[in-house]
Amino acid sequence: MPCDVHIVNLRTIQSKVDIEPSDEAALILHRKGFDCRFSNRDMGLLCSTTQGKIKVHKLFNKFRVESLTPTSLSLMHSPPDARNISEINMSSMEINTFRIRLK
């Protein structure tokens, strides 16, 4: 995970049919923002960033990501063109929410 991106939450989603959890989880990510007028050392950022780009297959070491689909923060709405993605692109100070299926 790049040093400017943080996991806000990773939790299972309850199934609509059963009381058991579904095979999907909610993944909420936040990308910090930095002002270029200050040095990285002053901001506590002592590593390089990926400019907000994250390869999905590199998210977790011990798990394989089967699917990752963007959704709203409340997990209630998906964009009309929502599909399984292989790379996350985040702007500074942005919070993104995804439905994730791990194996």
N, C-alpha and C positions, 0 to 999 in steps of 0.2 A: 504494500500500500504506500503510495507517495506520502511524504511527510506533511504535505499541506491538505490532505484529505483525511477526514476522520469518520469513523462509523458512529453515528448518533444512536442507532438502534438496529438490532437484528433479532426478530422475534417470529415465532410461528404464527400462522394465521389459522383461526378456528374454522373447521369445515362447516359448510352451510347445511349439510345433511346430518352428520353425526356429531356427537359431543367430542369426539377425538379431534386432534389437530389435523389440518390438511397437510399435503406434501409440499406446500409452498410456505415461504417465509417472507416477511417484510424486511427490506434492507433500506435504511435511511442513511444517506451520506451527506457530509457538509464539507465544502472546500473553503478553507480560510482565504482571506484576502490580505495582501501586503502592499504597502505604499513603496514604490520604487525609490523615493527620495531618502529612505532610510536603508542602512546596510542590513543584510540578512543577519549579521551577528547581533545587532541590537534587537531584532525581533525574535530571537531564539530559534531561527531557522538555520540550522547548520548542515543541511543536506540539500540535494537537488530535488527539483520537482519535475513533474511530467507535463506541465502546462495544462493540467486538468484532464489529461487523457489517461484512462486506465483500461488495460486489456482485461476482459472479464475472466479469462482462464488463469490470470495471475492473482485474482482476489483472495483465494484461500489455498493454502498449501496442501492440506490433507483431504480436500473435497474437490469433486469435479462439478462445475456449474453446468447443469443441464439446460436451464433457461433463465433469462434475465429480461424482464419486461418493464418498461417505464410505466408509472402510474401516478395518480395524484397523491398528495401528502396524506390524505385520509384513507387511501387505498380504495376509494369508492368509484373512481372514474379513471378510465384509461384513454389516452388520446386515440382518435379514430385510426391513425396509422401505426398504433403500437404493435411492435413485433419483437421477437427475440433478438437481442443485440449482442455483438461481440466486443464492442468498445464503448466505454462511457466517456462522454465529453462534458466537463463541468466548467462553468465560469466561476470566477472568484466570488466569494460570499454567497454561493448558491447552495441550496438544499435540494437534493434529488431523492426520489423514492422509487423503489423497484419491487416487483414481485420476483422472488428468486426460488429456484428449485435446485437443490444440491443432491449429489449422489455420493 
